[in-house]
Amino acid sequence: MNKDHRAQIRRTAAAFYNHPKTMLMVSVETGILRANICRYVAKLRQYDNIRLIRKGICPISEHRAGFYQIKKEVQPWKQ
């Protein structure tokens, strides 16, 4: 994995840290492609660092989506 991907994973994790958000919300906030966000969330779920908080209506797409949040014991800026 190159430096750019590591930086994107950190930015993605940091975006999910404070409040539950959908992948599209994080994509718009960070400027990272949604396909990459989906890949990073899958990797974070594999290591049990992120959890699905709820399913609801995304304020951007107005479709049903999952709201994710990084576990509080994970500190994305230190990874």
ABEGO torsion letter per residue (X at the ends): XBAAAAAAAAAAAAAAAABBBBAAAAAAAAGBBAAAAAAAAAAAAAAGABBBABBBBBAAAGBBBBBBBBBAABBAAAX
